[in-house]
């Protein structure tokens, strides 16, 4: 760890890397300024409506969204007054802070060299680049995850101020991305174990501080649960979870039925509580009513959720092998997908007619490899970067396990686990759901790269 102090040259290097990341984003915003639809998704409008209602103190809008990102959007609109681009400007402003958090966390856990690798990888990741330019929760979630870990890593005294502010950060994170509530509960259990087993001079005040922290967190997230209870009859920060689960499990059943007709479900075009529209491989839209009871539409939101929950549990037990296989498939999708097509669209470059190589179709791969195009090279370079990112990640994990795994390593690895595992269970699988943890993955990928570089250096020195 010699030469680990940060000097002027390091500051220039870190600043240059950050500026390159900003330039990428500014260029894509500037060239698509008149095509704001490229920066929005089907989720964007519901975020905007909820944020507007909350800032106008209207608390009767029925939604399964959580409030932080919608409020973030509306505050951005008040500042920049540029409709859907407003929040993109805000996300551009927090980008340097995010890079600082990533550098600081990696620097404190490992060293300066690995921290520079991490921020360099971060500006090169096209999925992270694309979703920083979208009206979606993932980028703000990544920022808040890094903020919470940064705050924990930098703390030395663990005084009452730390616990109060930490509770607010964790609650804000949970009300941005609901699955983060599992991370919050894990951290509370982790801190309790730390006090019980690893603090030598335990005092009653240590337990009291943690209790205060938990109660503050609980009071903040419960306020939104009460909002949902008032409007939907469900005491939950995100009532949508059961809907996603039933869609996922029903999708298995739908696939089994449609496959009998030599068709294949490739995506879901829309989902409500009453019907699911499936697009088959032939391009036809197929509606499936889930074998709903006749009076289903008369049921309350709470009763519908209860119906879906019970149905999903029954189906999981009816098709356990299909459920497991599909979950593993979703994990692969989340970890292996890249946003090359989305970036090409922002660059105003048409996608190839035959792009099955993106799904590792070898016939398509050979065809495009023999007649190289920019689109194919762009995908190949970025897919190779992702592949090496995961290879280096594995080396990094082995390194910390063989050396000594610390508390912060456990927290970070658990965060990576839940953000990959939970979306996979409920049937979601694309690069979007990897975005919140991309910086965390890159911390260990950078460690793995450093391990390999140092090994190669040692071999070369010995030969010399």
VOGUTOR-447298 format. One record per residue: x, y, z of N, C-alpha, C in turn; residue in one letter. Coordinates in steps of 0.2 Angstrom, whole numbers, padded with zeros to 4 digits, always signed. Last residue first. Layout:
XYZXYZXYZA;...
END
This chain:
+0067-0056-0076+0072-0051-0077+0078-0052-0072X;+0059-0065-0070+0062-0067-0076+0068-0062-0077X;+0054-0057-0059+0058-0063-0058+0062-0065-0064X;+0047-0047-0066+0052-0045-0062+0057-0051-0061X;+0036-0055-0072+0041-0052-0076+0048-0050-0072X;+0030-0059-0060+0033-0064-0065+0038-0061-0069X;+0025-0047-0055+0030-0051-0051+0033-0056-0056X;+0017-0043-0066+0023-0039-0064+0028-0043-0060X;+0007-0053-0064+0011-0052-0071+0017-0049-0069X;+0002-0049-0052+0005-0056-0053+0009-0056-0059X;-0003-0036-0054+0003-0037-0050+0006-0044-0050X;-0013-0039-0063-0008-0035-0065-0002-0036-0061X;-0022-0047-0055-0019-0050-0061-0013-0046-0063X;-0026-0038-0045-0022-0044-0043-0019-0047-0049X;-0032-0028-0053-0026-0026-0050-0022-0033-0048X;-0043-0035-0057-0038-0033-0062-0032-0031-0059X;-0049-0037-0044-0047-0043-0048-0042-0041-0054X;-0052-0023-0041-0048-0027-0037-0045-0033-0041X;-0061-0021-0052-0055-0017-0052-0050-0021-0047X;-0071-0029-0048-0068-0030-0054-0061-0027-0054X;-0075-0023-0036-0072-0030-0035-0068-0032-0042X;-0080-0011-0041-0075-0011-0036-0071-0017-0036X;-0090-0015-0050-0084-0013-0053-0078-0012-0048X;-0100-0018-0042-0097-0024-0046-0090-0021-0048X;-0103-0005-0038-0101-0010-0033-0098-0016-0036X;-0108+0001-0050-0102+0003-0047-0099-0001-0042X;-0120-0008-0053-0114-0008-0057-0108-0005-0054X;-0131-0008-0045-0125-0011-0042-0119-0011-0047X;-0141-0001-0053-0139+0001-0046-0133-0002-0043X;-0140-0010-0066-0138-0003-0065-0136+0000-0058X;-0147-0021-0067-0140-0022-0064-0137-0015-0063X;-0159-0018-0072-0159-0020-0065-0152-0021-0062X;-0156-0015-0086-0158-0010-0081-0158-0012-0074X;-0153-0027-0092-0147-0023-0090-0150-0018-0085X;-0166-0039-0087-0162-0035-0092-0157-0031-0088X;-0178-0047-0081-0171-0049-0082-0168-0045-0088X;-0190-0053-0069-0188-0047-0073-0180-0049-0075X;-0197-0062-0061-0197-0063-0068-0195-0057-0072X;-0195-0062-0048-0201-0060-0050-0202-0059-0057X;-0182-0067-0047-0187-0071-0044-0194-0069-0047X;-0174-0057-0052-0174-0063-0056-0180-0067-0053X;-0175-0047-0043-0178-0046-0049-0179-0052-0053X;-0168-0054-0032-0175-0052-0032-0178-0051-0038X;-0154-0055-0037-0158-0061-0036-0166-0059-0036X;-0148-0043-0039-0148-0048-0045-0153-0053-0043X;-0149-0036-0027-0151-0033-0033-0151-0037-0040X;-0144-0046-0018-0151-0044-0018-0154-0041-0024X;-0130-0045-0022-0134-0052-0022-0142-0050-0022X;-0126-0032-0019-0125-0035-0026-0130-0041-0027X;-0128-0032-0005-0131-0028-0010-0132-0030-0017X;-0119-0042-0001-0126-0043+0000-0130-0039-0005X;-0107-0035-0005-0109-0041-0008-0116-0043-0007X;-0108-0024+0005-0108-0023-0003-0110-0029-0006X;-0107-0031+0017-0113-0027+0015-0113-0026+0008X;-0095-0038+0016-0101-0042+0017-0107-0037+0015X;-0086-0027+0016-0086-0031+0010-0093-0035+0010X;-0088-0022+0028-0090-0018+0023-0091-0022+0016X;-0082-0032+0036-0089-0030+0037-0092-0026+0031X;-0071-0042+0026-0072-0037+0031-0080-0035+0031X;-0061-0056+0024-0067-0052+0022-0070-0048+0028X;-0045-0058+0020-0050-0057+0025-0055-0053+0023X;-0040-0067+0008-0036-0062+0013-0040-0062+0019X;-0049-0075+0002-0043-0078+0004-0039-0074+0009X;-0059-0066+0000-0061-0071+0004-0054-0075+0006X;-0053-0056-0008-0055-0054-0002-0057-0060+0003X;-0050-0065-0020-0044-0061-0016-0047-0059-0009X;-0062-0069-0024-0057-0074-0022-0052-0071-0017X;-0066-0056-0029-0070-0060-0024-0065-0065-0020X;-0057-0054-0040-0058-0050-0034-0061-0053-0028X;-0060-0065-0048-0054-0064-0046-0054-0060-0039X;-0074-0060-0051-0072-0067-0048-0066-0067-0045X;-0071-0048-0058-0075-0048-0052-0074-0055-0048X;-0064-0052-0069-0060-0049-0064-0064-0049-0058X;-0076-0058-0076-0070-0062-0074-0065-0059-0069X;-0084-0047-0077-0086-0052-0072-0080-0057-0071X;-0076-0039-0086-0078-0036-0079-0080-0042-0074X;-0075-0047-0097-0069-0047-0093-0071-0043-0086X;-0089-0045-0101-0086-0052-0100-0080-0052-0095X;-0089-0032-0104-0093-0034-0098-0091-0041-0096X;-0079-0031-0114-0078-0027-0108-0082-0030-0102X;-0087-0039-0123-0080-0041-0121-0078-0038-0114X;-0097-0030-0126-0099-0037-0123-0092-0040-0120X;-0090-0020-0132-0094-0019-0125-0096-0025-0122X;-0086-0026-0143-0081-0022-0139-0084-0022-0132X;-0098-0030-0149-0092-0035-0147-0087-0032-0142X;-0105-0018-0152-0108-0023-0147-0102-0028-0145X;-0096-0012-0161-0098-0009-0155-0101-0014-0149X;-0096-0022-0171-0090-0020-0167-0091-0017-0161X;-0109-0020-0175-0107-0027-0173-0100-0026-0169X;-0110-0007-0179-0114-0010-0174-0112-0016-0171X;-0100-0006-0189-0099-0002-0183-0104-0005-0178X;-0097-0023-0196-0100-0016-0196-0099-0013-0190X;-0089-0035-0206-0089-0031-0200-0093-0024-0201X;-0092-0049-0211-0094-0043-0214-0095-0038-0209X;-0089-0059-0202-0086-0059-0209-0087-0053-0213X;-0097-0057-0192-0090-0056-0191-0086-0056-0197X;-0110-0059-0196-0108-0052-0195-0100-0051-0194X;-0109-0073-0197-0111-0069-0203-0109-0062-0202X;-0106-0077-0184-0101-0079-0190-0103-0074-0196X;-0117-0073-0177-0111-0071-0176-0106-0071-0181X;-0128-0081-0183-0128-0073-0184-0121-0070-0182X;-0123-0093-0179-0124-0092-0186-0124-0084-0187X;-0123-0091-0165-0117-0092-0168-0117-0091-0176X;-0131-0081-0154-0133-0085-0160-0126-0086-0164X;-0130-0072-0143-0125-0078-0144-0127-0083-0149X;-0138-0062-0144-0140-0068-0140-0136-0074-0141X;-0132-0054-0153-0132-0052-0146-0135-0057-0141X;-0134-0061-0165-0128-0062-0161-0127-0059-0154X;-0146-0056-0170-0146-0062-0165-0140-0063-0162X;-0147-0046-0179-0143-0044-0173-0144-0050-0167X;-0151-0041-0194-0149-0048-0190-0144-0046-0184X;-0152-0028-0196-0158-0032-0197-0157-0039-0193X;-0144-0017-0184-0144-0021-0189-0150-0026-0190X;-0150+0000-0180-0148-0007-0178-0148-0011-0184X;-0144+0016-0185-0149+0011-0185-0146+0004-0183X;-0140+0029-0175-0137+0024-0179-0142+0018-0179X;-0141+0039-0166-0144+0040-0172-0141+0035-0177X;-0136+0038-0153-0131+0040-0158-0134+0041-0165X;-0147+0033-0147-0146+0039-0145-0140+0042-0150X;-0146+0020-0153-0152+0024-0155-0151+0031-0153X;-0135+0015-0147-0135+0016-0155-0140+0021-0157X;-0139+0014-0134-0134+0019-0136-0134+0021-0143X;-0148+0003-0137-0151+0009-0134-0146+0015-0135X;-0140-0007-0140-0145-0005-0145-0148+0002-0143X;-0132-0009-0129-0129-0006-0135-0134-0004-0140X;-0133-0012-0115-0137-0007-0118-0135-0005-0125X;-0132-0030-0111-0129-0023-0112-0134-0019-0116X;-0134-0044-0101-0136-0039-0105-0132-0033-0105X;-0129-0052-0090-0125-0052-0096-0128-0047-0102X;-0136-0051-0078-0129-0050-0078-0125-0049-0085X;-0149-0052-0082-0147-0046-0079-0140-0045-0079X;-0148-0065-0089-0151-0059-0093-0148-0053-0089X;-0145-0073-0078-0140-0073-0084-0142-0066-0088X;-0157-0072-0071-0150-0070-0068-0145-0069-0073X;-0166-0078-0079-0166-0071-0078-0160-0068-0075X;-0162-0091-0078-0161-0088-0085-0161-0080-0084X;-0165-0094-0065-0158-0094-0067-0157-0090-0074X;-0179-0093-0066-0175-0088-0062-0168-0088-0064X;-0182-0103-0074-0183-0097-0077-0179-0091-0073X;-0178-0114-0066-0175-0113-0073-0175-0106-0075X;-0187-0112-0056-0180-0112-0054-0176-0111-0061X;-0200-0114-0062-0198-0108-0059-0191-0107-0058X;-0198-0127-0067-0199-0122-0072-0197-0115-0069X;-0198-0134-0054-0192-0134-0059-0192-0129-0064X;-0211-0131-0049-0205-0129-0046-0199-0129-0050X;-0225-0129-0052-0220-0129-0057-0213-0127-0054X;-0233-0129-0040-0235-0134-0045-0229-0135-0051X;-0227-0120-0032-0226-0127-0030-0229-0132-0035X;-0230-0109-0040-0223-0110-0039-0222-0117-0036X;-0244-0109-0040-0241-0111-0046-0233-0112-0045X;-0247-0105-0026-0249-0112-0029-0245-0114-0035X;-0241-0093-0026-0238-0098-0022-0240-0105-0024X;-0250-0086-0035-0243-0087-0037-0239-0092-0033X;-0262-0087-0029-0261-0090-0035-0254-0091-0037X;-0260-0079-0018-0261-0086-0017-0260-0090-0023X;-0257-0067-0025-0252-0069-0020-0253-0077-0019X;-0269-0064-0031-0263-0065-0035-0258-0069-0031X;-0278-0062-0020-0279-0067-0025-0273-0069-0029X;-0272-0051-0014-0272-0057-0011-0273-0063-0015X;-0274-0042-0025-0267-0044-0023-0267-0050-0019X;-0288-0041-0024-0284-0043-0030-0277-0046-0029X;-0290-0035-0011-0292-0042-0013-0289-0045-0019X;-0284-0023-0013-0281-0027-0008-0283-0034-0010X;-0292-0017-0023-0285-0018-0025-0282-0023-0020X;-0308-0027-0023-0304-0021-0021-0296-0022-0023X;-0318-0034-0036-0313-0034-0030-0310-0028-0029X;-0323-0033-0048-0327-0029-0043-0323-0030-0036X;-0316-0040-0057-0316-0033-0057-0319-0029-0052X;-0320-0053-0053-0314-0051-0051-0313-0043-0052X;-0331-0061-0055-0332-0055-0051-0326-0051-0050X;-0327-0073-0061-0331-0068-0064-0332-0062-0061X;-0309-0076-0058-0316-0077-0056-0320-0071-0060X;-0297-0079-0072-0299-0075-0066-0307-0077-0065X;-0287-0085-0080-0293-0089-0077-0295-0085-0071X;-0279-0076-0086-0277-0079-0079-0282-0083-0076X;-0281-0071-0098-0285-0068-0093-0284-0071-0086X;-0271-0065-0111-0272-0071-0106-0276-0068-0100X;-0269-0061-0128-0272-0059-0121-0273-0066-0117X;-0256-0059-0139-0261-0064-0136-0263-0061-0129X;-0252-0052-0154-0253-0050-0147-0258-0055-0145X;-0239-0058-0166-0246-0057-0164-0247-0056-0156X;-0226-0061-0169-0228-0054-0169-0235-0053-0167X;-0222-0074-0167-0225-0072-0174-0227-0065-0174X;-0219-0074-0154-0213-0074-0159-0216-0072-0166X;-0231-0064-0146-0228-0070-0147-0222-0069-0153X;-0234-0054-0132-0232-0054-0139-0228-0060-0141X;-0247-0053-0121-0241-0056-0123-0240-0056-0130X;-0255-0044-0108-0254-0045-0116-0247-0047-0117X;-0265-0048-0095-0258-0048-0097-0258-0049-0105X;-0277-0040-0084-0275-0044-0090-0268-0043-0092X;-0279-0034-0072-0285-0038-0075-0282-0042-0081X;-0269-0026-0068-0271-0031-0063-0277-0036-0066X;-0258-0026-0082-0262-0022-0077-0265-0028-0072X;-0245-0024-0093-0247-0028-0087-0252-0023-0083X;-0239-0026-0110-0242-0022-0104-0244-0026-0099X;-0230-0035-0116-0231-0028-0119-0234-0023-0114X;-0218-0046-0113-0224-0044-0111-0225-0036-0113X;-0210-0057-0125-0210-0051-0120-0217-0050-0118X;-0210-0070-0131-0204-0066-0130-0204-0060-0126X;-0217-0086-0132-0218-0079-0129-0211-0076-0128X;-0220-0095-0146-0215-0094-0141-0216-0086-0138X;-0228-0109-0154-0227-0102-0153-0222-0101-0147X;-0233-0122-0155-0227-0120-0159-0226-0113-0159X;-0243-0124-0146-0245-0122-0153-0239-0120-0157X;-0236-0127-0135-0240-0132-0138-0242-0131-0145X;-0232-0114-0131-0227-0118-0134-0230-0125-0137X;-0243-0110-0124-0242-0107-0131-0237-0111-0134X;-0242-0117-0112-0248-0118-0116-0247-0116-0123X;-0230-0113-0107-0231-0120-0108-0237-0121-0112X;-0232-0099-0106-0227-0102-0111-0228-0109-0112X;-0241-0099-0095-0243-0097-0102-0238-0100-0107X;-0233-0103-0085-0239-0107-0087-0241-0105-0094X;-0224-0093-0084-0222-0099-0085-0227-0104-0088X;-0233-0082-0082-0229-0082-0088-0226-0089-0090X;-0236-0084-0069-0241-0086-0074-0238-0086-0081X;-0225-0080-0063-0226-0087-0062-0232-0089-0068X;-0225-0066-0067-0219-0071-0068-0221-0078-0068X;-0237-0062-0062-0236-0061-0069-0230-0066-0071X;-0235-0063-0049-0240-0068-0052-0239-0067-0060X;-0225-0054-0046-0224-0061-0045-0229-0065-0049X;-0231-0042-0050-0225-0044-0054-0224-0052-0053X;-0240-0042-0040-0242-0042-0047-0237-0044-0051X;-0233-0041-0028-0237-0047-0029-0239-0047-0037X;-0227-0028-0030-0223-0034-0029-0227-0040-0031X;-0234-0017-0028-0234-0020-0035-0230-0027-0035X;-0235-0010-0016-0240-0015-0017-0239-0019-0024X;-0223-0004-0007-0224-0005-0014-0228-0011-0016X;-0224-0003+0006-0221+0003+0003-0222+0002-0005X;-0240-0007+0014-0234-0009+0010-0231-0003+0007X;-0254-0011+0018-0249-0008+0021-0242-0010+0019X;-0268-0008+0007-0262-0012+0008-0257-0008+0012X;-0278+0000+0003-0280-0005+0008-0274-0010+0009X;-0276+0011-0005-0276+0004-0009-0278-0001-0004X;-0275+0023+0002-0278+0023-0005-0279+0016-0008X;-0271+0019+0015-0277+0024+0014-0280+0023+0007X;-0260+0011+0012-0266+0008+0015-0272+0013+0015X;-0252+0021+0006-0254+0015+0002-0260+0012+0005X;-0249+0029+0017-0252+0032+0011-0255+0026+0007X;-0243+0020+0025-0249+0022+0027-0253+0025+0021X;-0231+0018+0018-0235+0012+0019-0242+0014+0021X;-0226+0031+0020-0228+0029+0014-0232+0023+0014X;-0223+0030+0034-0228+0035+0032-0230+0034+0025X;-0214+0019+0035-0221+0018+0037-0226+0023+0035X;-0202+0026+0032-0205+0021+0027-0212+0019+0029X;-0201+0034+0044-0201+0037+0037-0204+0032+0032X;-0202+0025+0054-0207+0030+0054-0207+0033+0047X;-0190+0017+0052-0197+0014+0052-0202+0019+0051X;-0180+0026+0054-0181+0023+0047-0188+0020+0047X;-0182+0029+0067-0182+0034+0063-0184+0031+0056X;-0180+0016+0073-0186+0019+0073-0187+0025+0069X;-0166+0014+0070-0171+0009+0067-0178+0013+0067X;-0160+0024+0077-0159+0023+0070-0165+0019+0067X;-0164+0020+0090-0166+0026+0088-0166+0027+0080X;-0157+0008+0091-0164+0008+0091-0167+0014+0089X;-0144+0013+0090-0146+0009+0085-0154+0008+0085X;-0144+0020+0103-0142+0023+0096-0145+0019+0090X;-0146+0010+0112-0151+0015+0111-0150+0019+0105X;-0134+0002+0111-0140-0001+0109-0146+0004+0108X;-0125+0012+0116-0124+0009+0109-0131+0006+0106X;-0130+0014+0129-0131+0019+0124-0130+0017+0116X;-0125+0003+0136-0132+0004+0134-0134+0009+0129X;-0110-0002+0128-0114+0002+0133-0121+0002+0131X;-0095-0012+0127-0102-0011+0125-0106-0007+0131X;-0081-0013+0123-0084-0009+0129-0091-0007+0127X;-0080-0020+0111-0077-0023+0118-0081-0019+0123X;-0089-0025+0098-0087-0019+0102-0086-0021+0109X;-0093-0038+0093-0087-0035+0091-0085-0028+0094X;-0105-0043+0097-0100-0047+0097-0093-0044+0096X;-0115-0032+0098-0115-0038+0103-0108-0041+0103X;-0112-0024+0087-0112-0021+0094-0111-0027+0099X;-0113-0032+0076-0107-0029+0077-0107-0026+0085X;-0127-0036+0077-0122-0041+0078-0115-0038+0080X;-0132-0023+0074-0133-0026+0080-0128-0031+0082X;-0127-0022+0061-0125-0017+0066-0126-0020+0073X;-0134-0032+0055-0127-0032+0054-0124-0028+0060X;-0147-0028+0056-0145-0034+0059-0138-0034+0060X;-0146-0016+0048-0148-0016+0055-0146-0022+0059X;-0143-0022+0036-0138-0018+0039-0140-0017+0046X;-0155-0029+0033-0149-0033+0034-0144-0029+0037X;-0164-0018+0031-0165-0023+0037-0159-0027+0038X;-0158-0013+0020-0159-0009+0026-0159-0013+0032X;-0160-0023+0010-0153-0021+0012-0153-0017+0019X;-0174-0023+0010-0171-0029+0012-0163-0028+0014X;-0176-0011+0004-0178-0011+0011-0175-0018+0014X;-0173-0012-0009-0168-0009-0005-0170-0010+0002X;-0185-0014-0016-0181-0020-0014-0175-0018-0009X;-0189-0001-0019-0192-0004-0014-0188-0010-0011X;-0181+0013-0022-0181+0007-0025-0183+0002-0019X;-0185+0024-0014-0183+0025-0021-0184+0019-0025X;-0187+0020-0002-0193+0024-0005-0191+0026-0012X;-0174+0016+0001-0180+0011+0001-0186+0014-0002X;-0167+0028+0002-0165+0023-0003-0171+0018-0004X;-0173+0034+0013-0174+0037+0006-0172+0032+0000X;-0169+0025+0023-0176+0026+0021-0177+0029+0014X;-0155+0027+0022-0158+0021+0021-0165+0021+0019X;-0154+0041+0026-0152+0039+0019-0155+0032+0017X;-0160+0040+0039-0163+0044+0034-0161+0042+0027X;-0151+0032+0045-0158+0030+0045-0161+0034+0039X;-0140+0041+0045-0139+0035+0041-0146+0032+0040X;-0143+0051+0053-0143+0053+0046-0143+0046+0042X;-0144+0044+0066-0149+0047+0063-0149+0049+0056X;-0130+0038+0066-0136+0034+0066-0143+0037+0064X;-0123+0050+0067-0122+0045+0061-0128+0041+0061X;-0127+0056+0079-0128+0060+0072-0128+0055+0066X;-0122+0047+0088-0129+0048+0087-0131+0051+0080X;-0107+0040+0081-0111+0043+0086-0118+0044+0084X;-0096+0033+0075-0103+0030+0075-0107+0033+0081X;-0083+0037+0072-0086+0037+0079-0092+0033+0080X;-0081+0035+0059-0076+0033+0063-0079+0032+0071X;-0086+0034+0042-0088+0035+0049-0083+0032+0053X;-0084+0030+0029-0080+0036+0032-0081+0037+0039X;-0093+0020+0027-0085+0018+0027-0081+0024+0030X;-0105+0026+0028-0103+0021+0033-0096+0020+0033X;-0105+0035+0017-0106+0037+0024-0104+0032+0029X;-0103+0025+0007-0098+0030+0008-0099+0033+0015X;-0115+0019+0008-0109+0015+0009-0104+0020+0010X;-0124+0029+0004-0125+0026+0011-0119+0022+0013X;-0119+0033-0009-0120+0037-0003-0120+0034+0004X;-0122+0021-0016-0115+0023-0015-0114+0028-0009X;-0136+0021-0015-0132+0015-0013-0125+0017-0011X;-0138+0033-0022-0140+0033-0015-0137+0027-0011X;-0134+0030-0035-0131+0036-0031-0132+0035-0024X;-0142+0020-0038-0135+0019-0038-0132+0024-0034X;-0155+0027-0038-0154+0021-0033-0146+0020-0033X;-0153+0035-0049-0153+0038-0042-0152+0033-0037X;-0153+0025-0059-0147+0029-0058-0147+0032-0051X;-0166+0019-0058-0160+0015-0057-0154+0019-0055X;-0178+0025-0060-0176+0026-0054-0169+0023-0053X;-0179+0035-0075-0180+0029-0072-0176+0029-0065X;-0177+0043-0088-0182+0045-0082-0184+0039-0078X;-0160+0042-0092-0167+0040-0093-0171+0042-0087X;-0146+0043-0092-0150+0047-0096-0157+0045-0097X;-0141+0033-0085-0140+0039-0082-0144+0045-0086X;-0143+0023-0094-0148+0023-0089-0147+0030-0084X;-0131+0024-0102-0138+0025-0105-0143+0026-0099X;-0120+0022-0093-0121+0028-0097-0128+0029-0099X;-0123+0009-0089-0123+0014-0084-0124+0021-0087X;-0121+0003-0101-0127+0002-0098-0128+0007-0092X;-0108+0006-0104-0113+0009-0108-0120+0008-0105X;-0094+0010-0095-0100+0005-0095-0106+0008-0098X;-0084+0019-0094-0084+0015-0100-0090+0011-0100X;-0085+0025-0081-0087+0029-0087-0087+0025-0093X;-0081+0013-0074-0088+0016-0073-0090+0021-0079X;-0068+0011-0076-0073+0006-0079-0080+0009-0079X;-0063+0023-0069-0062+0022-0077-0067+0017-0080X;-0066+0020-0056-0070+0025-0059-0069+0025-0067X;-0058+0008-0055-0065+0008-0054-0069+0014-0057X;-0045+0013-0056-0048+0008-0061-0055+0008-0061X;-0044+0021-0045-0044+0024-0052-0046+0019-0057X;-0045+0011-0035-0050+0016-0035-0050+0020-0042X;-0033+0005-0037-0039+0001-0038-0045+0006-0039X;-0024+0015-0033-0024+0012-0039-0030+0009-0041X;-0028+0018-0019-0029+0023-0024-0029+0020-0031X;-0036+0003-0012-0030+0008-0012-0032+0013-0018X;-0048-0002-0002-0042-0005-0005-0036+0000-0006X;-0057+0006+0005-0057-0001+0006-0050-0004+0004X;-0054+0019+0001-0054+0017+0008-0054+0010+0010X;-0055+0018-0013-0049+0020-0010-0048+0018-0002X;-0069+0015-0014-0063+0010-0016-0057+0012-0013X;-0074+0026-0009-0076+0020-0006-0070+0015-0007X;-0069+0036-0017-0068+0037-0010-0069+0030-0007X;-0075+0033-0030-0067+0033-0029-0066+0032-0021X;-0088+0033-0027-0085+0027-0029-0078+0027-0028X;-0089+0047-0024-0091+0042-0019-0088+0035-0021X;-0086+0053-0036-0082+0054-0030-0083+0049-0025X;-0096+0048-0044-0089+0046-0046-0084+0047-0040X;-0106+0056-0038-0106+0048-0038-0099+0045-0040X;-0102+0068-0041-0103+0066-0034-0103+0059-0034X;-0103+0069-0055-0097+0069-0052-0097+0067-0045X;-0118+0066-0056-0113+0061-0059-0106+0062-0056X;-0127+0076-0052-0124+0072-0047-0119+0066-0049X;-0129+0082-0065-0126+0086-0059-0123+0081-0054X;-0136+0072-0072-0129+0075-0074-0125+0078-0069X;-0147+0072-0065-0143+0066-0064-0136+0068-0067X;-0152+0085-0069-0151+0084-0062-0146+0078-0061X;-0154+0083-0082-0149+0088-0080-0147+0087-0073X;-0164+0073-0081-0158+0071-0084-0152+0076-0082X;-0175+0081-0076-0172+0076-0072-0165+0073-0075X;-0177+0088-0088-0175+0091-0082-0172+0087-0077X;-0182+0082-0099-0175+0082-0099-0173+0085-0092X;-0196+0082-0098-0193+0076-0096-0185+0076-0096X;-0197+0099-0095-0200+0093-0095-0196+0087-0094X;-0189+0110-0091-0187+0107-0097-0191+0100-0098X;-0186+0117-0079-0192+0119-0083-0191+0116-0090X;-0176+0117-0068-0174+0117-0075-0179+0119-0080X;-0184+0117-0056-0177+0121-0057-0176+0122-0064X;-0195+0110-0058-0196+0117-0055-0189+0121-0056X;-0190+0098-0062-0194+0102-0067-0194+0109-0064X;-0183+0094-0050-0179+0095-0056-0183+0099-0061X;-0195+0092-0043-0190+0097-0041-0186+0099-0046X;-0200+0081-0050-0204+0087-0050-0199+0093-0048X;-0190+0071-0048-0192+0073-0055-0195+0080-0055X;-0191+0069-0035-0184+0071-0038-0186+0074-0045X;-0203+0064-0033-0202+0070-0031-0196+0073-0034X;-0201+0051-0040-0206+0056-0043-0205+0063-0040X;-0191+0046-0031-0189+0048-0038-0195+0052-0041X;-0199+0045-0019-0193+0049-0019-0191+0051-0026X;-0211+0036-0018-0212+0043-0019-0205+0047-0020X;-0216+0022-0028-0213+0025-0022-0212+0032-0023X;-0231+0015-0036-0224+0018-0036-0222+0021-0029X;-0243+0012-0038-0239+0007-0034-0232+0009-0034X;-0257+0023-0034-0251+0021-0038-0247+0015-0034X;-0269+0035-0034-0268+0028-0033-0262+0026-0037X;-0269+0050-0025-0267+0047-0032-0265+0040-0030X;-0271+0057-0014-0276+0052-0016-0274+0049-0022X;-0264+0069-0009-0262+0062-0007-0267+0057-0008X;-0257+0083-0013-0263+0079-0015-0261+0072-0014X;-0247+0093-0013-0250+0091-0007-0257+0087-0008X;-0240+0096-0024-0246+0100-0023-0250+0097-0017X;-0231+0086-0023-0228+0093-0021-0234+0097-0021X;-0239+0075-0026-0236+0075-0019-0234+0082-0018X;-0242+0077-0039-0248+0077-0034-0245+0078-0027X;-0230+0077-0045-0234+0083-0046-0239+0083-0040X;-0226+0063-0043-0222+0069-0040-0226+0075-0040X;-0236+0056-0050-0236+0056-0043-0232+0061-0040X;-0233+0061-0063-0240+0062-0061-0239+0062-0053X;-0220+0055-0065-0221+0063-0066-0228+0065-0062X;-0222+0042-0064-0218+0045-0059-0219+0053-0059X;-0230+0040-0075-0233+0038-0069-0229+0042-0063X;-0221+0043-0086-0227+0047-0085-0230+0046-0078X;-0211+0033-0085-0209+0040-0083-0215+0044-0082X;-0213+0020-0089-0214+0021-0082-0214+0029-0080X;-0210+0019-0102-0217+0019-0100-0218+0020-0093X;-0197+0032-0103-0199+0025-0104-0207+0025-0102X;-0186+0044-0111-0192+0042-0106-0194+0035-0108X;-0177+0049-0120-0175+0049-0113-0181+0047-0108X;-0183+0049-0132-0178+0044-0131-0175+0044-0124X;-0192+0060-0132-0195+0053-0131-0189+0048-0130X;-0185+0071-0135-0185+0069-0128-0188+0062-0127X;-0177+0077-0146-0181+0070-0146-0181+0067-0139X;-0170+0088-0146-0177+0089-0149-0180+0082-0149X;-0158+0083-0141-0162+0088-0137-0169+0088-0139X;-0148+0074-0145-0155+0072-0145-0160+0077-0141X;-0136+0081-0144-0138+0078-0150-0145+0076-0151X;-0136+0084-0130-0136+0089-0135-0139+0087-0142X;-0135+0071-0124-0141+0075-0122-0142+0081-0128X;-0123+0066-0129-0129+0063-0131-0136+0067-0129X;-0114+0076-0124-0115+0075-0131-0122+0072-0133X;-0116+0074-0110-0118+0081-0113-0119+0080-0120X;-0110+0061-0109-0117+0063-0107-0120+0069-0110X;-0097+0063-0112-0101+0058-0116-0108+0060-0115X;-0093+0073-0103-0094+0075-0110-0098+0070-0114X;-0093+0066-0091-0098+0071-0092-0099+0073-0099X;-0083+0057-0093-0089+0054-0092-0095+0060-0093X;-0073+0066-0094-0074+0062-0100-0081+0059-0099X;-0073+0071-0081-0075+0076-0087-0076+0072-0093X;-0068+0060-0074-0074+0062-0073-0077+0067-0079X;-0055+0060-0080-0059+0054-0080-0066+0056-0080X;-0050+0072-0075-0050+0071-0082-0055+0065-0083X;-0050+0070-0061-0054+0075-0064-0055+0074-0071X;-0041+0060-0060-0047+0059-0058-0052+0064-0061X;-0029+0067-0064-0031+0061-0068-0039+0060-0066X;-0028+0078-0055-0029+0079-0062-0032+0073-0066X;-0026+0070-0044-0032+0074-0044-0033+0076-0051X;-0014+0064-0047-0020+0060-0046-0026+0064-0047X;-0006+0076-0047-0006+0072-0053-0013+0067-0053X;-0006+0079-0033-0009+0083-0038-0010+0080-0045X;-0010+0064-0024-0006+0070-0026-0009+0074-0031X;-0014+0053-0011-0017+0057-0017-0013+0063-0018X;-0005+0039-0005-0007+0046-0004-0009+0049-0011X;+0001+0028-0008-0006+0028-0008-0009+0034-0007X;+0014+0023-0007+0012+0028-0012+0005+0028-0013X;+0011+0006-0002+0015+0012-0002+0013+0016-0008X;+0004-0006+0000+0000+0000+0000+0004+0006+0000X;
END
